[in-house]
Amino acid sequence: MNIKQPTTHNQQIELMKSRGCNIDDEVFCEDVLSKVNYYRLTAYFLPFRNNDGITYRPGTNFTQIYNIYEFDKQLRNIIISVIEDIEIYTRTKIAYYHAHKYGSLGYEDSLNYDKQHKHTVFKKIIAEEIKKNQNVLFVKHHLNNYDGKLPIWAIVELFSFGMLSRFYSDLPLSDRKNLAKELYGVDESIARSWLQCSTNLRNICAHYGRLYFRLLGAIPTTPKGHSFILDRQLFSALTMLKLMYPDKKKWNKFITSFQRLITKYSDFIQLQHMGMPDHWKKMLRK
């Protein structure tokens, strides 16, 4: 079987140099490689590769690559905070709506879902989450005092964002329509698209994936009357988050932080590598 062999940090440095990367400070470069996997860093060379997919364009240097890596890391940190607010907001609204329509334990009744819902699988996941979190205070409280029955507003606290998205998608159409309007002021098909895309974005951020110069996995559905057609680039994802975010003042604070981050790394990054138009600030502010 043909498989790559491990290389030392010095060999990795020589490989980068042989492919056209300028390294002004090899001591610094080796220090970075001792802390950040070489394989992870190579993804940040993508915008600088020649057509052969191996060598780098003239002027490529390690300092720029490392600063793009640092920009990307800090970008993930501020985006994950925004997604957290959206997730908690969405979880709260869905639990409140469901509790008042179907009761505290209405989620246990398979009749309260659409046809594609797989209730046996759903119940198994719920049981696994309760068992996994049995020592968490609020779970232990319900296990000891309520025969292990967690009401909807408690059980959603054990949902991942992906599970919350699936829960919404499995609700009856009338419920999805009502919640989509209440949550984001859009049609239910758009809400489903946005929940899926924001879940994917959240997972990239949570697992330290690259956002810079990346096409995301899915395209958020563009709402009717919106002037900008959403695509798979980061700017579209940020536009989607803006439309989902419940607090105008806090969102604009995020944009201020985002703008500050772009200014800090302006010598190293290119806005077009994130799909950012020239008037992005005006488009992203609420």
C-alpha positions in Angstrom: 0.0 0.0 0.0 1.3 3.4 -1.0 1.1 5.8 2.0 2.8 9.0 2.9 5.6 8.9 5.5 6.0 11.3 8.4 8.3 14.3 8.0 10.2 16.3 10.5 9.6 20.0 11.0 12.8 20.8 9.1 11.7 18.6 6.3 8.3 20.4 6.2 10.2 23.7 6.0 12.3 22.5 3.1 9.2 21.2 1.4 7.4 24.6 1.7 10.6 26.3 0.4 10.8 23.9 -2.6 7.3 24.7 -3.6 8.0 28.5 -3.6 7.1 29.7 -0.1 9.5 32.3 1.2 10.4 31.7 4.9 12.2 34.7 6.4 12.5 33.3 9.9 12.9 29.5 10.0 13.1 29.5 13.8 9.7 31.1 14.0 8.4 28.7 11.3 9.6 25.7 13.2 8.0 27.0 16.4 4.7 27.4 14.6 4.9 23.9 13.2 5.6 22.4 16.6 2.2 23.9 17.7 0.0 23.8 14.6 -0.1 20.7 12.5 1.6 21.2 9.1 -1.3 19.5 7.4 -3.7 22.0 8.9 -1.5 24.9 7.7 -1.3 23.7 4.2 -5.0 24.5 3.6 -4.2 28.2 4.0 -1.8 27.9 1.0 -4.8 27.2 -1.3 -5.3 30.8 -2.6 -1.6 30.9 -3.5 -1.2 27.7 -5.4 -0.3 27.6 -9.1 -2.4 25.7 -11.6 -0.4 22.5 -11.0 -1.9 22.4 -7.5 1.5 21.9 -5.9 3.8 25.0 -6.2 3.0 28.5 -5.0 2.8 31.8 -6.8 5.7 34.2 -6.6 5.7 36.3 -3.4 4.1 33.6 -1.2 5.5 33.8 2.2 5.0 32.0 5.5 4.3 35.1 7.5 1.2 35.8 5.4 0.0 32.2 5.7 0.4 32.3 9.4 -1.5 35.6 9.7 -4.3 34.3 7.6 -4.4 31.3 9.9 -4.6 33.6 12.9 -7.3 35.7 11.3 -9.4 32.6 10.6 -9.0 31.4 14.2 -10.2 34.7 15.6 -13.0 34.9 13.0 -14.3 31.5 14.1 -14.4 32.7 17.7 -16.6 35.7 17.1 -18.9 33.8 14.7 -19.5 30.9 17.1 -20.7 33.4 19.7 -23.3 34.7 17.2 -24.4 31.2 16.4 -24.8 30.4 20.1 -27.2 33.3 20.5 -29.2 32.2 17.4 -29.3 28.6 18.7 -30.5 29.5 22.2 -33.1 31.9 20.7 -34.4 29.2 18.3 -34.4 26.6 21.1 -36.4 28.9 23.4 -39.0 29.8 20.8 -39.6 26.2 19.6 -39.9 24.9 23.2 -42.3 27.6 24.2 -44.5 27.1 21.1 -44.5 23.3 21.4 -45.2 23.3 25.1 -48.2 25.6 24.8 -49.7 23.7 21.8 -48.9 20.1 22.8 -48.2 20.2 26.5 -45.1 19.5 28.5 -44.5 16.0 27.1 -46.1 16.4 23.7 -42.7 15.7 22.0 -43.2 12.0 23.2 -46.3 11.5 21.0 -45.5 10.4 17.5 -48.8 12.0 16.3 -47.3 15.4 16.9 -44.9 15.1 13.9 -44.9 15.0 10.2 -44.9 11.7 8.2 -41.1 11.6 7.7 -40.4 11.7 11.4 -38.7 8.5 12.7 -40.1 8.4 16.2 -38.3 5.2 17.4 -34.9 6.7 16.4 -35.8 10.0 18.0 -36.8 8.3 21.3 -33.6 6.3 21.3 -31.5 9.5 20.9 -33.5 11.2 23.7 -32.8 8.2 26.0 -29.1 8.3 25.2 -28.8 12.0 25.8 -30.6 11.6 29.2 -28.3 8.8 30.2 -25.2 10.6 29.0 -26.2 13.7 31.1 -27.7 11.9 34.1 -25.4 13.7 36.5 -26.2 17.1 35.1 -28.2 18.9 37.8 -31.4 19.6 35.9 -31.5 16.1 34.5 -30.8 14.5 37.9 -33.6 16.6 39.3 -36.1 15.2 36.8 -34.8 11.7 37.2 -35.3 11.9 40.9 -38.5 13.8 41.2 -40.5 13.3 37.9 -39.9 9.7 37.0 -37.3 10.7 34.5 -39.8 12.7 32.4 -38.2 15.9 31.1 -40.6 18.6 29.7 -40.0 20.0 26.3 -38.3 23.2 27.7 -35.8 20.9 29.6 -35.2 18.3 26.9 -34.3 20.9 24.3 -31.3 21.8 26.5 -29.9 18.4 25.6 -30.4 19.0 21.8 -27.5 19.7 19.6 -28.1 22.4 17.0 -28.3 19.6 14.4 -30.9 17.8 16.5 -32.9 21.0 17.0 -32.9 21.6 13.3 -34.2 18.1 12.6 -36.8 18.5 15.3 -38.1 21.6 13.6 -38.0 19.9 10.2 -40.1 17.0 11.6 -42.9 19.2 12.9 -46.2 19.3 11.1 -46.2 21.8 8.2 -48.5 24.2 10.0 -46.2 24.4 13.0 -43.1 24.9 10.8 -44.9 27.8 9.0 -45.9 29.5 12.3 -42.5 29.1 13.8 -40.7 30.3 10.7 -42.7 33.5 10.7 -42.2 34.0 14.5 -38.5 33.2 14.5 -37.2 34.8 11.3 -40.1 36.3 9.4 -39.7 33.8 6.5 -41.3 30.8 4.9 -40.8 27.4 6.5 -38.6 26.1 3.6 -36.2 29.0 4.1 -36.1 28.4 7.9 -35.2 24.8 7.3 -32.5 25.8 4.9 -31.1 28.4 7.3 -31.1 26.0 10.3 -29.3 23.4 8.2 -26.7 25.9 7.0 -26.1 27.5 10.4 -25.7 24.0 11.9 -23.0 23.2 9.3 -21.3 26.5 10.0 -21.5 25.9 13.7 -19.8 22.5 13.3 -17.0 24.0 11.2 -16.3 26.6 13.9 -16.6 24.2 16.8 -14.2 21.8 15.2 -11.7 24.5 14.2 -12.3 24.2 10.5 -11.2 26.7 8.0 -13.6 29.5 6.9 -11.2 31.6 4.8 -11.2 30.8 1.1 -13.8 28.0 1.5 -17.0 27.1 -0.2 -19.4 26.0 2.5 -21.4 22.8 2.2 -24.8 24.2 1.5 -26.4 27.3 0.0 -28.8 29.2 2.3 -32.1 29.9 0.5 -32.4 33.5 -0.5 -35.6 35.1 0.9 -38.0 36.8 -1.5 -37.2 40.4 -2.2 -33.6 40.1 -1.0 -31.2 42.0 -3.3 -28.2 39.8 -2.8 -28.4 36.2 -4.0 -26.9 33.9 -1.4 -24.2 31.4 -2.3 -21.7 29.0 -0.6 -19.2 31.7 0.4 -18.7 33.1 3.9 -20.3 36.4 3.2 -23.6 34.7 2.3 -23.4 32.8 5.6 -22.9 36.0 7.5 -25.9 37.5 5.7 -28.0 34.6 6.7 -26.9 34.9 10.3 -27.8 38.6 10.2 -31.4 37.7 9.1 -31.6 35.0 11.8 -30.1 37.1 14.7 -32.7 38.4 17.2 -30.9 41.4 18.6 -30.1 44.4 16.4 -27.8 46.1 18.9 -25.7 43.0 19.7 -25.5 42.1 16.0 -24.0 45.5 15.1 -21.5 45.0 17.9 -20.5 41.8 16.2 -20.1 43.7 12.9 -17.9 46.2 14.7 -15.7 43.4 16.0 -15.6 41.8 12.6 -14.6 45.1 11.0 -11.9 45.5 13.6 -10.6 42.0 12.9 -10.5 42.7 9.1 -8.6 46.0 9.7 -6.1 44.2 12.0 -5.2 41.6 9.2 -5.8 43.8 6.2 -2.2 43.4 5.0 -2.6 39.7 4.7 -6.2 38.8 3.8 -8.3 39.5 0.7 -12.0 40.2 1.0 -12.9 38.4 -2.2 -11.6 35.2 -0.7 -14.6 35.3 1.6 -17.1 36.5 -1.1 -17.2 40.0 0.5 -18.5 42.8 -1.8 -17.0 46.3 -1.6 -20.1 47.6 0.4 -20.2 44.7 2.8 -20.4 46.9 5.9 -23.6 48.5 4.8 -25.1 45.2 3.7 -24.3 43.4 7.0 -25.4 46.1 9.5 -29.0 46.0 10.7 
